[in-house]
Amino acid sequence: MAYDEDLAERLREIVAGERGVTEKKMFGGLAFLINGHMSVSASGKGGLMLRCDPERTDELLARPEAKPFEMRGRSMDGWLRVETDGMSDKALRDWARLGIDYANSLPPK
């Protein structure tokens, strides 16, 4: 499955004012990197793939639209999948902001 171009455009608008943003095709989706760190992605599996503070993983997974991100059958703290069907612009911005803020907290690569 290809990533959702409309979702990618919505994310592009959200990250537009950030410094050090690059786009990169990753994991079948389109990721937005900040200073070399993945922040948020229009996932090739649908919805968002989001990077967040690992200590907030359980808290964020309590939200109904969030699911664990799994790689090779293993959940990874600090990474989420977020369902975006019918998501408002504000909700999308709030989710994307989690990834953007976390990527901004990391030292540049």
KOLTI-718352 format. One record per atom (N, C-alpha, C, CB): residue in three letters; atom name; x, y, z. Coordinates in steps of 0.2 Angstrom, whole numbers, plus 2048, in hexadecimal, padded with zeros to 3 digits. Glycine has a CB too. Example, Ala and Ser with C-alpha at 12.3 -4.5 7.8 and 13.67 -1.06 7.14 Angstrom:
BEGIN
VONU|ALA|N|842|7E4|827
VONU|ALA|CA|83E|7EA|827
VONU|ALA|C|842|7F0|827
VONU|ALA|CB|839|7EA|82D
VONU|SER|N|840|7F5|823
VONU|SER|CA|844|7FB|824
VONU|SER|C|840|800|827
VONU|SER|CB|846|7FD|81D
This chain:
BEGIN
VONU|MET|N|804|7FA|800
VONU|MET|CA|800|800|800
VONU|MET|C|804|806|800
VONU|MET|CB|7FB|800|806
VONU|ALA|N|803|80B|7FC
VONU|ALA|CA|807|811|7FC
VONU|ALA|C|804|816|801
VONU|ALA|CB|806|815|7F5
VONU|TYR|N|808|81B|803
VONU|TYR|CA|806|81F|808
VONU|TYR|C|801|824|805
VONU|TYR|CB|80C|823|80B
VONU|ASP|N|7FD|827|809
VONU|ASP|CA|7F7|82C|807
VONU|ASP|C|7FA|832|806
VONU|ASP|CB|7F2|82C|80D
VONU|GLU|N|7FA|834|7FF
VONU|GLU|CA|7FD|83B|7FD
VONU|GLU|C|7F9|841|800
VONU|GLU|CB|7FC|83B|7F6
VONU|ASP|N|7F3|840|802
VONU|ASP|CA|7EF|846|805
VONU|ASP|C|7F2|847|80C
VONU|ASP|CB|7E8|845|805
VONU|LEU|N|7F3|841|810
VONU|LEU|CA|7F5|841|816
VONU|LEU|C|7FD|844|816
VONU|LEU|CB|7F5|83A|81A
VONU|ALA|N|801|842|812
VONU|ALA|CA|807|845|811
VONU|ALA|C|807|84C|810
VONU|ALA|CB|80B|841|80B
VONU|GLU|N|803|84F|80C
VONU|GLU|CA|802|856|80B
VONU|GLU|C|800|85A|811
VONU|GLU|CB|7FD|857|805
VONU|ARG|N|7FB|857|815
VONU|ARG|CA|7F9|85A|81B
VONU|ARG|C|7FF|85A|820
VONU|ARG|CB|7F3|856|81E
VONU|LEU|N|803|855|820
VONU|LEU|CA|809|855|825
VONU|LEU|C|80E|85A|822
VONU|LEU|CB|80C|84E|825
VONU|ARG|N|80F|85A|81C
VONU|ARG|CA|814|85F|819
VONU|ARG|C|812|866|81B
VONU|ARG|CB|814|85F|811
VONU|GLU|N|80C|868|81B
VONU|GLU|CA|80A|86E|81E
VONU|GLU|C|80B|86F|825
VONU|GLU|CB|802|86F|81C
VONU|ILE|N|80A|86A|829
VONU|ILE|CA|80C|86B|830
VONU|ILE|C|813|86C|832
VONU|ILE|CB|809|864|834
VONU|VAL|N|817|868|82E
VONU|VAL|CA|81F|869|82F
VONU|VAL|C|822|86F|82C
VONU|VAL|CB|822|862|82E
VONU|ALA|N|81E|872|828
VONU|ALA|CA|821|877|823
VONU|ALA|C|825|87D|827
VONU|ALA|CB|81B|87B|820
VONU|GLY|N|823|87F|82D
VONU|GLY|CA|827|884|831
VONU|GLY|C|82D|881|835
VONU|GLY|CB|822|887|835
VONU|GLU|N|82E|87B|835
VONU|GLU|CA|833|878|839
VONU|GLU|C|83A|879|835
VONU|GLU|CB|832|871|83A
VONU|ARG|N|83F|879|839
VONU|ARG|CA|846|87A|837
VONU|ARG|C|849|873|836
VONU|ARG|CB|84B|87E|83B
VONU|GLY|N|84D|872|831
VONU|GLY|CA|850|86B|830
VONU|GLY|C|84C|866|82D
VONU|GLY|CB|853|869|836
VONU|VAL|N|846|867|82A
VONU|VAL|CA|842|862|828
VONU|VAL|C|844|85F|821
VONU|VAL|CB|83A|865|827
VONU|THR|N|844|859|820
VONU|THR|CA|845|855|81A
VONU|THR|C|83F|850|819
VONU|THR|CB|84C|852|819
VONU|GLU|N|83E|84E|813
VONU|GLU|CA|839|849|812
VONU|GLU|C|83D|843|80F
VONU|GLU|CB|834|84B|80D
VONU|LYS|N|83B|83D|811
VONU|LYS|CA|83F|837|80F
VONU|LYS|C|83A|831|80F
VONU|LYS|CB|844|835|814
VONU|LYS|N|83A|82D|809
VONU|LYS|CA|836|827|809
VONU|LYS|C|839|822|80D
VONU|LYS|CB|835|825|802
VONU|MET|N|835|820|812
VONU|MET|CA|837|81B|817
VONU|MET|C|831|816|819
VONU|MET|CB|83A|81E|81E
VONU|PHE|N|833|810|81A
VONU|PHE|CA|82E|80B|81C
VONU|PHE|C|828|80B|818
VONU|PHE|CB|82C|80C|823
VONU|GLY|N|828|80C|811
VONU|GLY|CA|823|80D|80D
VONU|GLY|C|81E|813|80D
VONU|GLY|CB|81E|807|80E
VONU|GLY|N|821|818|811
VONU|GLY|CA|81D|81E|812
VONU|GLY|C|821|824|811
VONU|GLY|CB|81A|81E|819
VONU|LEU|N|81F|82A|812
VONU|LEU|CA|823|830|811
VONU|LEU|C|824|833|818
VONU|LEU|CB|81F|835|80D
VONU|ALA|N|82A|833|81B
VONU|ALA|CA|82C|835|821
VONU|ALA|C|82E|83C|821
VONU|ALA|CB|831|831|824
VONU|PHE|N|82D|840|826
VONU|PHE|CA|82F|847|827
VONU|PHE|C|835|847|82D
VONU|PHE|CB|82A|84C|829
VONU|LEU|N|83B|848|82B
VONU|LEU|CA|840|848|830
VONU|LEU|C|842|84F|832
VONU|LEU|CB|847|844|82C
VONU|ILE|N|844|850|838
VONU|ILE|CA|846|856|83B
VONU|ILE|C|84D|855|83D
VONU|ILE|CB|841|859|840
VONU|ASN|N|852|859|83A
VONU|ASN|CA|859|858|83C
VONU|ASN|C|85B|851|83C
VONU|ASN|CB|85A|85B|843
VONU|GLY|N|858|84D|837
VONU|GLY|CA|85A|846|836
VONU|GLY|C|857|841|83A
VONU|GLY|CB|862|846|837
VONU|HIS|N|852|843|83E
VONU|HIS|CA|84E|83E|842
VONU|HIS|C|847|83E|83F
VONU|HIS|CB|84E|841|849
VONU|MET|N|844|838|83E
VONU|MET|CA|83E|837|83C
VONU|MET|C|839|83A|842
VONU|MET|CB|83C|830|83B
VONU|SER|N|834|83E|83F
VONU|SER|CA|82F|840|844
VONU|SER|C|828|83D|843
VONU|SER|CB|82F|848|844
VONU|VAL|N|826|83E|83D
VONU|VAL|CA|81F|83B|83B
VONU|VAL|C|81F|839|834
VONU|VAL|CB|81A|841|83C
VONU|SER|N|81B|835|832
VONU|SER|CA|81B|832|82B
VONU|SER|C|814|830|829
VONU|SER|CB|81F|82C|82B
VONU|ALA|N|812|832|823
VONU|ALA|CA|80C|82F|820
VONU|ALA|C|80E|828|81E
VONU|ALA|CB|80A|833|819
VONU|SER|N|80C|823|822
VONU|SER|CA|80E|81C|821
VONU|SER|C|80B|818|81B
VONU|SER|CB|80B|818|827
VONU|GLY|N|80F|814|819
VONU|GLY|CA|80D|810|813
VONU|GLY|C|808|80B|815
VONU|GLY|CB|813|80C|810
VONU|LYS|N|807|80A|81B
VONU|LYS|CA|802|805|81E
VONU|LYS|C|7FB|809|820
VONU|LYS|CB|804|801|824
VONU|GLY|N|7FB|810|81E
VONU|GLY|CA|7F6|814|820
VONU|GLY|C|7F7|818|827
VONU|GLY|CB|7EF|810|820
VONU|GLY|N|7F4|81E|827
VONU|GLY|CA|7F5|822|82D
VONU|GLY|C|7FC|824|82E
VONU|GLY|CB|7F3|81E|833
VONU|LEU|N|7FD|826|834
VONU|LEU|CA|804|828|836
VONU|LEU|C|808|823|839
VONU|LEU|CB|803|82E|83B
VONU|MET|N|80E|824|838
VONU|MET|CA|813|821|83C
VONU|MET|C|817|827|840
VONU|MET|CB|819|81C|838
VONU|LEU|N|817|826|846
VONU|LEU|CA|819|82C|84A
VONU|LEU|C|81E|82A|84F
VONU|LEU|CB|813|82F|84E
VONU|ARG|N|823|82E|850
VONU|ARG|CA|828|82D|855
VONU|ARG|C|827|832|85B
VONU|ARG|CB|82F|82F|852
VONU|CYS|N|827|82F|861
VONU|CYS|CA|826|833|867
VONU|CYS|C|82B|832|86D
VONU|CYS|CB|81F|832|869
VONU|ASP|N|82A|835|872
VONU|ASP|CA|82E|834|878
VONU|ASP|C|82C|82D|87A
VONU|ASP|CB|82D|839|87E
VONU|PRO|N|831|828|87B
VONU|PRO|CA|830|821|87D
VONU|PRO|C|82C|821|883
VONU|PRO|CB|836|81E|87D
VONU|GLU|N|82D|826|888
VONU|GLU|CA|82A|825|88E
VONU|GLU|C|823|827|88E
VONU|GLU|CB|82E|82A|893
VONU|ARG|N|820|82A|888
VONU|ARG|CA|819|82B|887
VONU|ARG|C|816|826|883
VONU|ARG|CB|819|832|884
VONU|THR|N|819|821|881
VONU|THR|CA|816|81C|87D
VONU|THR|C|80F|819|880
VONU|THR|CB|81B|816|87C
VONU|ASP|N|810|816|886
VONU|ASP|CA|80A|813|889
VONU|ASP|C|804|818|88A
VONU|ASP|CB|80B|811|890
VONU|GLU|N|806|81F|88C
VONU|GLU|CA|800|824|88C
VONU|GLU|C|7FD|825|886
VONU|GLU|CB|804|82A|88F
VONU|LEU|N|801|826|880
VONU|LEU|CA|7FE|827|87A
VONU|LEU|C|7FB|821|877
VONU|LEU|CB|804|829|875
VONU|LEU|N|7FD|81B|879
VONU|LEU|CA|7F9|815|876
VONU|LEU|C|7F2|814|879
VONU|LEU|CB|7FD|80F|878
VONU|ALA|N|7F1|818|87F
VONU|ALA|CA|7EA|818|882
VONU|ALA|C|7E5|81C|87D
VONU|ALA|CB|7EA|81B|889
VONU|ARG|N|7E7|820|879
VONU|ARG|CA|7E3|823|874
VONU|ARG|C|7E0|81E|86F
VONU|ARG|CB|7E6|829|871
VONU|PRO|N|7DA|81E|86D
VONU|PRO|CA|7D7|819|869
VONU|PRO|C|7DA|819|862
VONU|PRO|CB|7D0|81A|868
VONU|GLU|N|7DD|81E|85F
VONU|GLU|CA|7DF|81E|858
VONU|GLU|C|7E7|81C|858
VONU|GLU|CB|7DF|825|855
VONU|ALA|N|7EA|81B|85E
VONU|ALA|CA|7F1|819|85E
VONU|ALA|C|7F1|812|85F
VONU|ALA|CB|7F4|81D|864
VONU|LYS|N|7F6|80F|85B
VONU|LYS|CA|7F8|808|85C
VONU|LYS|C|800|807|85C
VONU|LYS|CB|7F5|804|855
VONU|PRO|N|802|802|85F
VONU|PRO|CA|809|801|85F
VONU|PRO|C|80C|800|858
VONU|PRO|CB|80B|7FA|863
VONU|PHE|N|812|803|857
VONU|PHE|CA|816|802|851
VONU|PHE|C|81A|7FB|852
VONU|PHE|CB|81B|808|84F
VONU|GLU|N|819|7F7|84E
VONU|GLU|CA|81D|7F0|84E
VONU|GLU|C|822|7F0|848
VONU|GLU|CB|818|7EA|84E
VONU|MET|N|828|7ED|84A
VONU|MET|CA|82D|7EC|845
VONU|MET|C|82F|7E4|847
VONU|MET|CB|833|7F1|845
VONU|ARG|N|82E|7E0|842
VONU|ARG|CA|830|7D9|842
VONU|ARG|C|82C|7D6|848
VONU|ARG|CB|838|7D8|843
VONU|GLY|N|826|7D8|849
VONU|GLY|CA|822|7D5|84E
VONU|GLY|C|823|7D8|855
VONU|GLY|CB|823|7CE|84E
VONU|ARG|N|827|7DD|856
VONU|ARG|CA|829|7E0|85C
VONU|ARG|C|826|7E7|85D
VONU|ARG|CB|830|7DF|85E
VONU|SER|N|823|7E9|862
VONU|SER|CA|821|7F0|863
VONU|SER|C|827|7F3|866
VONU|SER|CB|81B|7F0|869
VONU|MET|N|827|7FA|864
VONU|MET|CA|82D|7FE|865
VONU|MET|C|82A|804|869
VONU|MET|CB|831|800|85F
VONU|ASP|N|82D|805|86F
VONU|ASP|CA|82B|80B|873
VONU|ASP|C|82E|811|86F
VONU|ASP|CB|82E|80B|87A
VONU|GLY|N|82A|817|86F
VONU|GLY|CA|82C|81D|86B
VONU|GLY|C|82A|81D|864
VONU|GLY|CB|833|81D|86B
VONU|TRP|N|826|818|862
VONU|TRP|CA|823|818|85B
VONU|TRP|C|81C|815|85B
VONU|TRP|CB|828|813|857
VONU|LEU|N|818|819|857
VONU|LEU|CA|811|817|857
VONU|LEU|C|80E|817|850
VONU|LEU|CB|80D|81C|85B
VONU|ARG|N|809|814|84F
VONU|ARG|CA|804|814|849
VONU|ARG|C|7FE|818|84B
VONU|ARG|CB|803|80D|846
VONU|VAL|N|7FC|81D|847
VONU|VAL|CA|7F6|821|849
VONU|VAL|C|7F1|821|843
VONU|VAL|CB|7F8|828|84B
VONU|GLU|N|7EB|81E|845
VONU|GLU|CA|7E6|81E|83F
VONU|GLU|C|7E4|825|83E
VONU|GLU|CB|7E0|81A|842
VONU|THR|N|7E3|827|838
VONU|THR|CA|7E1|82E|836
VONU|THR|C|7DB|82F|832
VONU|THR|CB|7E7|831|832
VONU|ASP|N|7D7|82A|831
VONU|ASP|CA|7D1|82A|82D
VONU|ASP|C|7CC|82F|831
VONU|ASP|CB|7CE|823|82C
VONU|GLY|N|7CA|834|82E
VONU|GLY|CA|7C5|839|831
VONU|GLY|C|7C8|83E|836
VONU|GLY|CB|7C0|835|834
VONU|MET|N|7CF|83E|836
VONU|MET|CA|7D2|842|83B
VONU|MET|C|7D2|849|83A
VONU|MET|CB|7DA|83F|83D
VONU|SER|N|7D0|84D|83E
VONU|SER|CA|7D0|854|83D
VONU|SER|C|7D7|857|83C
VONU|SER|CB|7CD|858|843
VONU|ASP|N|7D8|85D|839
VONU|ASP|CA|7DE|860|838
VONU|ASP|C|7E2|862|83F
VONU|ASP|CB|7DE|867|835
VONU|LYS|N|7DE|864|844
VONU|LYS|CA|7E0|865|84B
VONU|LYS|C|7E3|85F|84E
VONU|LYS|CB|7DB|868|84F
VONU|ALA|N|7DF|859|84E
VONU|ALA|CA|7E2|853|850
VONU|ALA|C|7E8|850|84D
VONU|ALA|CB|7DC|84D|850
VONU|LEU|N|7E8|851|846
VONU|LEU|CA|7EE|84F|842
VONU|LEU|C|7F4|853|845
VONU|LEU|CB|7ED|850|83B
VONU|ARG|N|7F3|85A|845
VONU|ARG|CA|7F8|85E|847
VONU|ARG|C|7FB|85D|84E
VONU|ARG|CB|7F6|866|847
VONU|ASP|N|7F6|85B|853
VONU|ASP|CA|7F8|859|85A
VONU|ASP|C|7FC|853|85A
VONU|ASP|CB|7F2|858|85E
VONU|TRP|N|7FA|84E|856
VONU|TRP|CA|7FE|847|855
VONU|TRP|C|805|849|852
VONU|TRP|CB|7FB|842|851
VONU|ALA|N|805|84C|84D
VONU|ALA|CA|80C|84E|849
VONU|ALA|C|810|852|84E
VONU|ALA|CB|80A|852|843
VONU|ARG|N|80D|856|851
VONU|ARG|CA|811|85B|856
VONU|ARG|C|815|856|85B
VONU|ARG|CB|80D|85F|85A
VONU|LEU|N|812|851|85D
VONU|LEU|CA|816|84C|862
VONU|LEU|C|81C|84A|85F
VONU|LEU|CB|811|846|864
VONU|GLY|N|81C|848|858
VONU|GLY|CA|822|845|855
VONU|GLY|C|827|84B|853
VONU|GLY|CB|820|842|84E
VONU|ILE|N|824|851|851
VONU|ILE|CA|828|856|850
VONU|ILE|C|82C|859|856
VONU|ILE|CB|824|85C|84D
VONU|ASP|N|829|859|85C
VONU|ASP|CA|82C|85B|862
VONU|ASP|C|831|857|864
VONU|ASP|CB|826|85D|867
VONU|TYR|N|830|850|863
VONU|TYR|CA|834|84B|866
VONU|TYR|C|83B|84B|861
VONU|TYR|CB|831|844|865
VONU|ALA|N|83A|84C|85B
VONU|ALA|CA|840|84C|856
VONU|ALA|C|844|852|858
VONU|ALA|CB|83D|84C|84F
VONU|ASN|N|840|858|859
VONU|ASN|CA|844|85E|85B
VONU|ASN|C|848|85E|861
VONU|ASN|CB|83F|864|85B
VONU|SER|N|846|859|866
VONU|SER|CA|849|858|86C
VONU|SER|C|850|854|86C
VONU|SER|CB|845|855|871
VONU|LEU|N|851|851|866
VONU|LEU|CA|857|84D|865
VONU|LEU|C|85C|851|862
VONU|LEU|CB|855|847|860
VONU|PRO|N|863|84F|863
VONU|PRO|CA|868|853|860
VONU|PRO|C|868|851|858
VONU|PRO|CB|86F|851|863
VONU|PRO|N|86A|856|854
VONU|PRO|CA|86A|855|84D
VONU|PRO|C|86F|850|84B
VONU|PRO|CB|86C|85C|84A
VONU|LYS|N|86D|84C|846
VONU|LYS|CA|871|847|844
VONU|LYS|C|877|84A|83F
VONU|LYS|CB|86D|841|840
